[in-house]
Amino acid sequence: GDPFFAAPEISNRELKEYDECVDVYSLGVLLHHLIYQKKFQRKSKQGGIARGNVKELIKRNGISDDLHKIMQTMLNLDKNKRATIRKILTRKCIRNTIEILENKQRNREAKERKKAKPKDFKEVFKLYLDKGCELQKCLFCGEETQDDHQCPFLFLPSELKSGR
């Protein structure tokens, strides 16, 4: 990988085997880059981070306290004090962001399904069987789908169900 993202223990060749801690550090560097739109500055080959100047390198401008704390723990020089993925995923700002991204993805998928109009009845039925449980409205009758939805089109002759 790119040495720019490498955890200090990798740069210093202290580890023979890597664990989640080095990935968390790399993710912290990436997060900093995404937020500030610039590389995480290092002052020399060993860098400000390797000398322990993490707080100096993370500016708080425009980010929440929660996100600031997450970045600090992700970029901790002591791998044993670095945040774990599980801990990061429990933070409110991360959970909210994940929820927003999941909603956007669901909306994109719904738009894609609306755009992709099936050509014939068999294609509609196949789409219903493949994706029916994910749809909010029945492709056949237009009713809101629920666990107990009994679309009359499900009771079709066997040749249609088999796709012949």
PEZINOR-V282953 format. One record per residue. N is the residue number from 1. RES is the residue in one small letter. PSI is psi in whole degrees, 0 to 359 (none if undefined). Layout:
BEGIN
n=N res=RES psi=PSI
n=N res=RES psi=PSI
END
This chain:
BEGIN
n=1 res=g psi=175
n=2 res=d psi=126
n=3 res=p psi=338
n=4 res=f psi=325
n=5 res=f psi=357
n=6 res=a psi=138
n=7 res=a psi=153
n=8 res=p psi=323
n=9 res=e psi=336
n=10 res=i psi=315
n=11 res=s psi=323
n=12 res=n psi=2
n=13 res=r psi=40
n=14 res=e psi=337
n=15 res=l psi=141
n=16 res=k psi=327
n=17 res=e psi=142
n=18 res=y psi=152
n=19 res=d psi=191
n=20 res=e psi=333
n=21 res=c psi=321
n=22 res=v psi=327
n=23 res=d psi=322
n=24 res=v psi=317
n=25 res=y psi=312
n=26 res=s psi=320
n=27 res=l psi=323
n=28 res=g psi=318
n=29 res=v psi=317
n=30 res=l psi=317
n=31 res=l psi=316
n=32 res=h psi=315
n=33 res=h psi=318
n=34 res=l psi=321
n=35 res=i psi=313
n=36 res=y psi=356
n=37 res=q psi=31
n=38 res=k psi=159
n=39 res=k psi=149
n=40 res=f psi=111
n=41 res=q psi=136
n=42 res=r psi=138
n=43 res=k psi=337
n=44 res=s psi=188
n=45 res=k psi=319
n=46 res=q psi=332
n=47 res=g psi=158
n=48 res=g psi=325
n=49 res=i psi=312
n=50 res=a psi=336
n=51 res=r psi=0
n=52 res=g psi=14
n=53 res=n psi=45
n=54 res=v psi=313
n=55 res=k psi=323
n=56 res=e psi=328
n=57 res=l psi=345
n=58 res=i psi=111
n=59 res=k psi=148
n=60 res=r psi=0
n=61 res=n psi=118
n=62 res=g psi=9
n=63 res=i psi=155
n=64 res=s psi=158
n=65 res=d psi=320
n=66 res=d psi=313
n=67 res=l psi=321
n=68 res=h psi=316
n=69 res=k psi=320
n=70 res=i psi=312
n=71 res=m psi=319
n=72 res=q psi=316
n=73 res=t psi=331
n=74 res=m psi=328
n=75 res=l psi=16
n=76 res=n psi=135
n=77 res=l psi=328
n=78 res=d psi=111
n=79 res=k psi=335
n=80 res=n psi=341
n=81 res=k psi=356
n=82 res=r psi=147
n=83 res=a psi=151
n=84 res=t psi=162
n=85 res=i psi=317
n=86 res=r psi=316
n=87 res=k psi=320
n=88 res=i psi=317
n=89 res=l psi=346
n=90 res=t psi=350
n=91 res=r psi=140
n=92 res=k psi=314
n=93 res=c psi=327
n=94 res=i psi=316
n=95 res=r psi=317
n=96 res=n psi=318
n=97 res=t psi=317
n=98 res=i psi=317
n=99 res=e psi=317
n=100 res=i psi=315
n=101 res=l psi=320
n=102 res=e psi=319
n=103 res=n psi=318
n=104 res=k psi=318
n=105 res=q psi=316
n=106 res=r psi=319
n=107 res=n psi=318
n=108 res=r psi=316
n=109 res=e psi=321
n=110 res=a psi=319
n=111 res=k psi=319
n=112 res=e psi=317
n=113 res=r psi=322
n=114 res=k psi=323
n=115 res=k psi=321
n=116 res=a psi=84
n=117 res=k psi=125
n=118 res=p psi=151
n=119 res=k psi=327
n=120 res=d psi=177
n=121 res=f psi=318
n=122 res=k psi=320
n=123 res=e psi=320
n=124 res=v psi=314
n=125 res=f psi=318
n=126 res=k psi=316
n=127 res=l psi=320
n=128 res=y psi=316
n=129 res=l psi=322
n=130 res=d psi=318
n=131 res=k psi=2
n=132 res=g psi=319
n=133 res=c psi=341
n=134 res=e psi=346
n=135 res=l psi=147
n=136 res=q psi=336
n=137 res=k psi=144
n=138 res=c psi=133
n=139 res=l psi=337
n=140 res=f psi=304
n=141 res=c psi=349
n=142 res=g psi=0
n=143 res=e psi=154
n=144 res=e psi=132
n=145 res=t psi=141
n=146 res=q psi=172
n=147 res=d psi=328
n=148 res=d psi=14
n=149 res=h psi=124
n=150 res=q psi=84
n=151 res=c psi=131
n=152 res=p psi=338
n=153 res=f psi=349
n=154 res=l psi=339
n=155 res=f psi=74
n=156 res=l psi=161
n=157 res=p psi=148
n=158 res=s psi=330
n=159 res=e psi=330
n=160 res=l psi=321
n=161 res=k psi=325
n=162 res=s psi=353
n=163 res=g psi=21
n=164 res=r psi=none
END
